[in-house]
Amino acid sequence: MEALEEKIAHLTRIVDDLSDELTRQGREIDVLNRRVAMLMQREAAREQDGSGGIVMGDEKPPHY
């Protein structure tokens, strides 16, 4: 009986640790999603303004 109680206590601690880690990762994913959305908006605005900064073919870069 004591061995089962120890095993249950151990498994309970592992589940709690995993739950905490899952919560932390969820928050990190939310932050990263917001950053990606911000970068996508910034790039869309840059493309709309015509200052995309991407050189295509034989087009000269803006510093020439």
PyMOL Python script that loads the backbone (N, CA, C, O; Angstrom):
from pymol import cmd

cmd.read_pdbstr("""\
ATOM      1  N   MET A   1       0.822  -1.193   0.000  1.00  0.00           N
ATOM      2  CA  MET A   1       0.000   0.000   0.000  1.00  0.00           C
ATOM      3  C   MET A   1       0.876   1.272   0.000  1.00  0.00           C
ATOM      4  O   MET A   1       0.579   2.248  -0.689  1.00  0.00           O
ATOM      5  N   GLU A   2       1.948   1.229   0.784  1.00  0.00           N
ATOM      6  CA  GLU A   2       2.853   2.378   0.862  1.00  0.00           C
ATOM      7  C   GLU A   2       3.530   2.638  -0.487  1.00  0.00           C
ATOM      8  O   GLU A   2       3.730   3.789  -0.874  1.00  0.00           O
ATOM      9  N   ALA A   3       3.874   1.583  -1.185  1.00  0.00           N
ATOM     10  CA  ALA A   3       4.503   1.732  -2.511  1.00  0.00           C
ATOM     11  C   ALA A   3       3.537   2.394  -3.481  1.00  0.00           C
ATOM     12  O   ALA A   3       3.953   3.224  -4.289  1.00  0.00           O
ATOM     13  N   LEU A   4       2.262   2.047  -3.419  1.00  0.00           N
ATOM     14  CA  LEU A   4       1.269   2.676  -4.298  1.00  0.00           C
ATOM     15  C   LEU A   4       1.090   4.155  -3.966  1.00  0.00           C
ATOM     16  O   LEU A   4       0.948   4.980  -4.869  1.00  0.00           O
ATOM     17  N   GLU A   5       1.097   4.493  -2.684  1.00  0.00           N
ATOM     18  CA  GLU A   5       0.969   5.895  -2.278  1.00  0.00           C
ATOM     19  C   GLU A   5       2.159   6.716  -2.769  1.00  0.00           C
ATOM     20  O   GLU A   5       2.000   7.850  -3.220  1.00  0.00           O
ATOM     21  N   GLU A   6       3.364   6.124  -2.675  1.00  0.00           N
ATOM     22  CA  GLU A   6       4.562   6.815  -3.175  1.00  0.00           C
ATOM     23  C   GLU A   6       4.466   7.011  -4.687  1.00  0.00           C
ATOM     24  O   GLU A   6       4.796   8.079  -5.204  1.00  0.00           O
ATOM     25  N   LYS A   7       4.019   5.991  -5.379  1.00  0.00           N
ATOM     26  CA  LYS A   7       3.894   6.077  -6.838  1.00  0.00           C
ATOM     27  C   LYS A   7       2.858   7.144  -7.228  1.00  0.00           C
ATOM     28  O   LYS A   7       3.080   7.923  -8.155  1.00  0.00           O
ATOM     29  N   ILE A   8       1.736   7.167  -6.516  1.00  0.00           N
ATOM     30  CA  ILE A   8       0.703   8.178  -6.796  1.00  0.00           C
ATOM     31  C   ILE A   8       1.239   9.580  -6.527  1.00  0.00           C
ATOM     32  O   ILE A   8       0.990  10.496  -7.311  1.00  0.00           O
ATOM     33  N   ALA A   9       1.970   9.757  -5.429  1.00  0.00           N
ATOM     34  CA  ALA A   9       2.552  11.065  -5.117  1.00  0.00           C
ATOM     35  C   ALA A   9       3.532  11.481  -6.206  1.00  0.00           C
ATOM     36  O   ALA A   9       3.549  12.639  -6.624  1.00  0.00           O
ATOM     37  N   HIS A  10       4.345  10.537  -6.663  1.00  0.00           N
ATOM     38  CA  HIS A  10       5.317  10.827  -7.721  1.00  0.00           C
ATOM     39  C   HIS A  10       4.600  11.209  -9.018  1.00  0.00           C
ATOM     40  O   HIS A  10       4.960  12.193  -9.663  1.00  0.00           O
ATOM     41  N   LEU A  11       3.595  10.436  -9.393  1.00  0.00           N
ATOM     42  CA  LEU A  11       2.854  10.721 -10.623  1.00  0.00           C
ATOM     43  C   LEU A  11       2.100  12.040 -10.537  1.00  0.00           C
ATOM     44  O   LEU A  11       2.003  12.768 -11.526  1.00  0.00           O
ATOM     45  N   THR A  12       1.565  12.351  -9.360  1.00  0.00           N
ATOM     46  CA  THR A  12       0.880  13.627  -9.167  1.00  0.00           C
ATOM     47  C   THR A  12       1.840  14.787  -9.354  1.00  0.00           C
ATOM     48  O   THR A  12       1.492  15.794  -9.970  1.00  0.00           O
ATOM     49  N   ARG A  13       3.058  14.647  -8.818  1.00  0.00           N
ATOM     50  CA  ARG A  13       4.062  15.706  -8.981  1.00  0.00           C
ATOM     51  C   ARG A  13       4.444  15.864 -10.447  1.00  0.00           C
ATOM     52  O   ARG A  13       4.597  16.984 -10.934  1.00  0.00           O
ATOM     53  N   ILE A  14       4.598  14.753 -11.146  1.00  0.00           N
ATOM     54  CA  ILE A  14       4.945  14.815 -12.572  1.00  0.00           C
ATOM     55  C   ILE A  14       3.829  15.492 -13.368  1.00  0.00           C
ATOM     56  O   ILE A  14       4.107  16.316 -14.239  1.00  0.00           O
ATOM     57  N   VAL A  15       2.583  15.157 -13.083  1.00  0.00           N
ATOM     58  CA  VAL A  15       1.455  15.777 -13.791  1.00  0.00           C
ATOM     59  C   VAL A  15       1.421  17.276 -13.523  1.00  0.00           C
ATOM     60  O   VAL A  15       1.178  18.067 -14.435  1.00  0.00           O
ATOM     61  N   ASP A  16       1.665  17.673 -12.267  1.00  0.00           N
ATOM     62  CA  ASP A  16       1.695  19.101 -11.940  1.00  0.00           C
ATOM     63  C   ASP A  16       2.827  19.809 -12.673  1.00  0.00           C
ATOM     64  O   ASP A  16       2.637  20.906 -13.197  1.00  0.00           O
ATOM     65  N   ASP A  17       4.009  19.186 -12.712  1.00  0.00           N
ATOM     66  CA  ASP A  17       5.145  19.781 -13.427  1.00  0.00           C
ATOM     67  C   ASP A  17       4.842  19.921 -14.922  1.00  0.00           C
ATOM     68  O   ASP A  17       5.144  20.949 -15.529  1.00  0.00           O
ATOM     69  N   LEU A  18       4.248  18.886 -15.507  1.00  0.00           N
ATOM     70  CA  LEU A  18       3.906  18.950 -16.925  1.00  0.00           C
ATOM     71  C   LEU A  18       2.845  20.005 -17.206  1.00  0.00           C
ATOM     72  O   LEU A  18       2.888  20.684 -18.231  1.00  0.00           O
ATOM     73  N   SER A  19       1.905  20.135 -16.300  1.00  0.00           N
ATOM     74  CA  SER A  19       0.871  21.147 -16.460  1.00  0.00           C
ATOM     75  C   SER A  19       1.474  22.547 -16.421  1.00  0.00           C
ATOM     76  O   SER A  19       1.108  23.410 -17.220  1.00  0.00           O
ATOM     77  N   ASP A  20       2.400  22.769 -15.489  1.00  0.00           N
ATOM     78  CA  ASP A  20       3.076  24.066 -15.403  1.00  0.00           C
ATOM     79  C   ASP A  20       3.863  24.361 -16.672  1.00  0.00           C
ATOM     80  O   ASP A  20       3.845  25.484 -17.176  1.00  0.00           O
ATOM     81  N   GLU A  21       4.555  23.345 -17.187  1.00  0.00           N
ATOM     82  CA  GLU A  21       5.340  23.521 -18.407  1.00  0.00           C
ATOM     83  C   GLU A  21       4.431  23.799 -19.603  1.00  0.00           C
ATOM     84  O   GLU A  21       4.751  24.636 -20.447  1.00  0.00           O
ATOM     85  N   LEU A  22       3.328  23.116 -19.673  1.00  0.00           N
ATOM     86  CA  LEU A  22       2.380  23.337 -20.764  1.00  0.00           C
ATOM     87  C   LEU A  22       1.815  24.757 -20.712  1.00  0.00           C
ATOM     88  O   LEU A  22       1.642  25.398 -21.748  1.00  0.00           O
ATOM     89  N   THR A  23       1.533  25.235 -19.523  1.00  0.00           N
ATOM     90  CA  THR A  23       1.046  26.610 -19.359  1.00  0.00           C
ATOM     91  C   THR A  23       2.107  27.611 -19.807  1.00  0.00           C
ATOM     92  O   THR A  23       1.795  28.584 -20.494  1.00  0.00           O
ATOM     93  N   ARG A  24       3.359  27.374 -19.416  1.00  0.00           N
ATOM     94  CA  ARG A  24       4.456  28.269 -19.802  1.00  0.00           C
ATOM     95  C   ARG A  24       4.620  28.280 -21.317  1.00  0.00           C
ATOM     96  O   ARG A  24       4.791  29.342 -21.916  1.00  0.00           O
ATOM     97  N   GLN A  25       4.569  27.107 -21.935  1.00  0.00           N
ATOM     98  CA  GLN A  25       4.715  27.033 -23.382  1.00  0.00           C
ATOM     99  C   GLN A  25       3.547  27.696 -24.104  1.00  0.00           C
ATOM    100  O   GLN A  25       3.736  28.318 -25.149  1.00  0.00           O
ATOM    101  N   GLY A  26       2.363  27.569 -23.563  1.00  0.00           N
ATOM    102  CA  GLY A  26       1.205  28.236 -24.151  1.00  0.00           C
ATOM    103  C   GLY A  26       1.374  29.746 -24.159  1.00  0.00           C
ATOM    104  O   GLY A  26       1.058  30.412 -25.144  1.00  0.00           O
ATOM    105  N   ARG A  27       1.876  30.281 -23.047  1.00  0.00           N
ATOM    106  CA  ARG A  27       2.125  31.734 -22.974  1.00  0.00           C
ATOM    107  C   ARG A  27       3.195  32.150 -23.977  1.00  0.00           C
ATOM    108  O   ARG A  27       3.070  33.181 -24.639  1.00  0.00           O
ATOM    109  N   GLU A  28       4.250  31.340 -24.084  1.00  0.00           N
ATOM    110  CA  GLU A  28       5.322  31.651 -25.027  1.00  0.00           C
ATOM    111  C   GLU A  28       4.809  31.614 -26.462  1.00  0.00           C
ATOM    112  O   GLU A  28       5.176  32.468 -27.270  1.00  0.00           O
ATOM    113  N   ILE A  29       3.976  30.651 -26.787  1.00  0.00           N
ATOM    114  CA  ILE A  29       3.388  30.563 -28.129  1.00  0.00           C
ATOM    115  C   ILE A  29       2.526  31.790 -28.407  1.00  0.00           C
ATOM    116  O   ILE A  29       2.554  32.328 -29.514  1.00  0.00           O
ATOM    117  N   ASP A  30       1.762  32.238 -27.414  1.00  0.00           N
ATOM    118  CA  ASP A  30       0.942  33.438 -27.596  1.00  0.00           C
ATOM    119  C   ASP A  30       1.809  34.654 -27.904  1.00  0.00           C
ATOM    120  O   ASP A  30       1.488  35.443 -28.792  1.00  0.00           O
ATOM    121  N   VAL A  31       2.914  34.803 -27.163  1.00  0.00           N
ATOM    122  CA  VAL A  31       3.826  35.927 -27.399  1.00  0.00           C
ATOM    123  C   VAL A  31       4.417  35.839 -28.806  1.00  0.00           C
ATOM    124  O   VAL A  31       4.469  36.836 -29.525  1.00  0.00           O
ATOM    125  N   LEU A  32       4.855  34.659 -29.188  1.00  0.00           N
ATOM    126  CA  LEU A  32       5.450  34.488 -30.517  1.00  0.00           C
ATOM    127  C   LEU A  32       4.429  34.738 -31.622  1.00  0.00           C
ATOM    128  O   LEU A  32       4.766  35.326 -32.649  1.00  0.00           O
ATOM    129  N   ASN A  33       3.192  34.301 -31.427  1.00  0.00           N
ATOM    130  CA  ASN A  33       2.145  34.566 -32.420  1.00  0.00           C
ATOM    131  C   ASN A  33       1.898  36.061 -32.572  1.00  0.00           C
ATOM    132  O   ASN A  33       1.716  36.555 -33.684  1.00  0.00           O
ATOM    133  N   ARG A  34       1.892  36.781 -31.450  1.00  0.00           N
ATOM    134  CA  ARG A  34       1.711  38.245 -31.532  1.00  0.00           C
ATOM    135  C   ARG A  34       2.875  38.898 -32.260  1.00  0.00           C
ATOM    136  O   ARG A  34       2.677  39.827 -33.043  1.00  0.00           O
ATOM    137  N   ARG A  35       4.093  38.418 -32.006  1.00  0.00           N
ATOM    138  CA  ARG A  35       5.262  38.979 -32.694  1.00  0.00           C
ATOM    139  C   ARG A  35       5.198  38.717 -34.194  1.00  0.00           C
ATOM    140  O   ARG A  35       5.493  39.606 -34.992  1.00  0.00           O
ATOM    141  N   VAL A  36       4.815  37.505 -34.581  1.00  0.00           N
ATOM    142  CA  VAL A  36       4.703  37.176 -36.003  1.00  0.00           C
ATOM    143  C   VAL A  36       3.632  38.046 -36.653  1.00  0.00           C
ATOM    144  O   VAL A  36       3.833  38.553 -37.757  1.00  0.00           O
ATOM    145  N   ALA A  37       2.498  38.224 -35.980  1.00  0.00           N
ATOM    146  CA  ALA A  37       1.434  39.069 -36.530  1.00  0.00           C
ATOM    147  C   ALA A  37       1.925  40.502 -36.703  1.00  0.00           C
ATOM    148  O   ALA A  37       1.625  41.145 -37.709  1.00  0.00           O
ATOM    149  N   MET A  38       2.678  41.003 -35.726  1.00  0.00           N
ATOM    150  CA  MET A  38       3.217  42.360 -35.813  1.00  0.00           C
ATOM    151  C   MET A  38       4.187  42.472 -36.986  1.00  0.00           C
ATOM    152  O   MET A  38       4.151  43.454 -37.728  1.00  0.00           O
ATOM    153  N   LEU A  39       5.051  41.474 -37.156  1.00  0.00           N
ATOM    154  CA  LEU A  39       5.995  41.493 -38.269  1.00  0.00           C
ATOM    155  C   LEU A  39       5.287  41.392 -39.611  1.00  0.00           C
ATOM    156  O   LEU A  39       5.698  42.032 -40.580  1.00  0.00           O
ATOM    157  N   MET A  40       4.232  40.598 -39.675  1.00  0.00           N
ATOM    158  CA  MET A  40       3.462  40.486 -40.916  1.00  0.00           C
ATOM    159  C   MET A  40       2.803  41.820 -41.260  1.00  0.00           C
ATOM    160  O   MET A  40       2.792  42.234 -42.419  1.00  0.00           O
ATOM    161  N   GLN A  41       2.256  42.489 -40.249  1.00  0.00           N
ATOM    162  CA  GLN A  41       1.645  43.803 -40.485  1.00  0.00           C
ATOM    163  C   GLN A  41       2.698  44.802 -40.934  1.00  0.00           C
ATOM    164  O   GLN A  41       2.469  45.592 -41.850  1.00  0.00           O
ATOM    165  N   ARG A  42       3.853  44.761 -40.282  1.00  0.00           N
ATOM    166  CA  ARG A  42       4.930  45.689 -40.635  1.00  0.00           C
ATOM    167  C   ARG A  42       5.397  45.449 -42.064  1.00  0.00           C
ATOM    168  O   ARG A  42       5.629  46.401 -42.810  1.00  0.00           O
ATOM    169  N   GLU A  43       5.534  44.193 -42.446  1.00  0.00           N
ATOM    170  CA  GLU A  43       5.971  43.877 -43.805  1.00  0.00           C
ATOM    171  C   GLU A  43       4.902  44.260 -44.824  1.00  0.00           C
ATOM    172  O   GLU A  43       5.233  44.742 -45.907  1.00  0.00           O
ATOM    173  N   ALA A  44       3.631  44.056 -44.500  1.00  0.00           N
ATOM    174  CA  ALA A  44       2.555  44.452 -45.408  1.00  0.00           C
ATOM    175  C   ALA A  44       2.561  45.958 -45.613  1.00  0.00           C
ATOM    176  O   ALA A  44       2.371  46.432 -46.733  1.00  0.00           O
ATOM    177  N   ALA A  45       2.777  46.715 -44.544  1.00  0.00           N
ATOM    178  CA  ALA A  45       2.848  48.178 -44.659  1.00  0.00           C
ATOM    179  C   ALA A  45       4.056  48.584 -45.493  1.00  0.00           C
ATOM    180  O   ALA A  45       3.978  49.518 -46.292  1.00  0.00           O
ATOM    181  N   ARG A  46       5.165  47.888 -45.309  1.00  0.00           N
ATOM    182  CA  ARG A  46       6.382  48.199 -46.068  1.00  0.00           C
ATOM    183  C   ARG A  46       6.164  47.916 -47.556  1.00  0.00           C
ATOM    184  O   ARG A  46       6.602  48.691 -48.406  1.00  0.00           O
ATOM    185  N   GLU A  47       5.494  46.814 -47.869  1.00  0.00           N
ATOM    186  CA  GLU A  47       5.210  46.497 -49.271  1.00  0.00           C
ATOM    187  C   GLU A  47       4.248  47.504 -49.880  1.00  0.00           C
ATOM    188  O   GLU A  47       4.385  47.877 -51.045  1.00  0.00           O
ATOM    189  N   GLN A  48       3.281  47.940 -49.094  1.00  0.00           N
ATOM    190  CA  GLN A  48       2.306  48.911 -49.580  1.00  0.00           C
ATOM    191  C   GLN A  48       2.976  50.253 -49.861  1.00  0.00           C
ATOM    192  O   GLN A  48       2.600  50.951 -50.802  1.00  0.00           O
ATOM    193  N   ASP A  49       3.964  50.614 -49.050  1.00  0.00           N
ATOM    194  CA  ASP A  49       4.687  51.873 -49.244  1.00  0.00           C
ATOM    195  C   ASP A  49       5.712  51.779 -50.373  1.00  0.00           C
ATOM    196  O   ASP A  49       6.253  52.794 -50.810  1.00  0.00           O
ATOM    197  N   GLY A  50       5.976  50.561 -50.842  1.00  0.00           N
ATOM    198  CA  GLY A  50       6.950  50.401 -51.905  1.00  0.00           C
ATOM    199  C   GLY A  50       8.377  50.381 -51.408  1.00  0.00           C
ATOM    200  O   GLY A  50       9.306  50.491 -52.208  1.00  0.00           O
ATOM    201  N   SER A  51       8.576  50.246 -50.122  1.00  0.00           N
ATOM    202  CA  SER A  51       9.932  50.209 -49.568  1.00  0.00           C
ATOM    203  C   SER A  51      10.232  48.824 -49.005  1.00  0.00           C
ATOM    204  O   SER A  51      10.743  48.690 -47.893  1.00  0.00           O
ATOM    205  N   GLY A  52       9.907  47.799 -49.783  1.00  0.00           N
ATOM    206  CA  GLY A  52      10.070  46.427 -49.343  1.00  0.00           C
ATOM    207  C   GLY A  52      11.505  46.025 -49.069  1.00  0.00           C
ATOM    208  O   GLY A  52      11.750  45.154 -48.235  1.00  0.00           O
ATOM    209  N   GLY A  53      12.458  46.639 -49.750  1.00  0.00           N
ATOM    210  CA  GLY A  53      13.856  46.335 -49.519  1.00  0.00           C
ATOM    211  C   GLY A  53      14.334  45.063 -50.197  1.00  0.00           C
ATOM    212  O   GLY A  53      15.462  44.632 -49.954  1.00  0.00           O
ATOM    213  N   ILE A  54      13.519  44.455 -51.033  1.00  0.00           N
ATOM    214  CA  ILE A  54      13.932  43.245 -51.734  1.00  0.00           C
ATOM    215  C   ILE A  54      14.335  43.628 -53.151  1.00  0.00           C
ATOM    216  O   ILE A  54      13.560  44.242 -53.885  1.00  0.00           O
ATOM    217  N   VAL A  55      15.561  43.257 -53.528  1.00  0.00           N
ATOM    218  CA  VAL A  55      16.071  43.575 -54.858  1.00  0.00           C
ATOM    219  C   VAL A  55      15.712  42.431 -55.790  1.00  0.00           C
ATOM    220  O   VAL A  55      16.043  41.278 -55.517  1.00  0.00           O
ATOM    221  N   MET A  56      15.043  42.741 -56.878  1.00  0.00           N
ATOM    222  CA  MET A  56      14.626  41.731 -57.842  1.00  0.00           C
ATOM    223  C   MET A  56      15.463  41.866 -59.113  1.00  0.00           C
ATOM    224  O   MET A  56      15.595  42.955 -59.672  1.00  0.00           O
ATOM    225  N   GLY A  57      16.019  40.752 -59.554  1.00  0.00           N
ATOM    226  CA  GLY A  57      16.746  40.716 -60.821  1.00  0.00           C
ATOM    227  C   GLY A  57      17.904  41.682 -60.878  1.00  0.00           C
ATOM    228  O   GLY A  57      18.760  41.685 -59.993  1.00  0.00           O
ATOM    229  N   ASP A  58      17.940  42.512 -61.923  1.00  0.00           N
ATOM    230  CA  ASP A  58      19.045  43.453 -62.102  1.00  0.00           C
ATOM    231  C   ASP A  58      18.715  44.833 -61.545  1.00  0.00           C
ATOM    232  O   ASP A  58      19.401  45.802 -61.870  1.00  0.00           O
ATOM    233  N   GLU A  59      17.708  44.941 -60.736  1.00  0.00           N
ATOM    234  CA  GLU A  59      17.323  46.202 -60.114  1.00  0.00           C
ATOM    235  C   GLU A  59      18.425  46.631 -59.117  1.00  0.00           C
ATOM    236  O   GLU A  59      18.918  45.818 -58.335  1.00  0.00           O
ATOM    237  N   LYS A  60      18.790  47.899 -59.162  1.00  0.00           N
ATOM    238  CA  LYS A  60      19.832  48.397 -58.277  1.00  0.00           C
ATOM    239  C   LYS A  60      19.259  48.643 -56.874  1.00  0.00           C
ATOM    240  O   LYS A  60      18.138  49.134 -56.734  1.00  0.00           O
ATOM    241  N   PRO A  61      20.023  48.306 -55.854  1.00  0.00           N
ATOM    242  CA  PRO A  61      19.573  48.570 -54.486  1.00  0.00           C
ATOM    243  C   PRO A  61      19.404  50.079 -54.263  1.00  0.00           C
ATOM    244  O   PRO A  61      19.982  50.872 -55.007  1.00  0.00           O
ATOM    245  N   PRO A  62      18.627  50.489 -53.258  1.00  0.00           N
ATOM    246  CA  PRO A  62      18.324  51.894 -53.067  1.00  0.00           C
ATOM    247  C   PRO A  62      19.533  52.774 -52.735  1.00  0.00           C
ATOM    248  O   PRO A  62      19.461  53.990 -52.911  1.00  0.00           O
ATOM    249  N   HIS A  63      20.621  52.205 -52.268  1.00  0.00           N
ATOM    250  CA  HIS A  63      21.774  53.043 -51.907  1.00  0.00           C
ATOM    251  C   HIS A  63      22.623  53.426 -53.108  1.00  0.00           C
ATOM    252  O   HIS A  63      23.615  54.132 -52.930  1.00  0.00           O
ATOM    253  N   TYR A  64      22.285  52.993 -54.340  1.00  0.00           N
ATOM    254  CA  TYR A  64      23.037  53.371 -55.538  1.00  0.00           C
ATOM    255  C   TYR A  64      22.543  54.644 -56.107  1.00  0.00           C
ATOM    256  O   TYR A  64      23.065  55.111 -57.120  1.00  0.00           O
TER     257      TYR A  64
END
""", "prot")
cmd.dss("prot")
cmd.show_as("cartoon", "prot")
cmd.util.cbc("prot")
cmd.orient("prot")
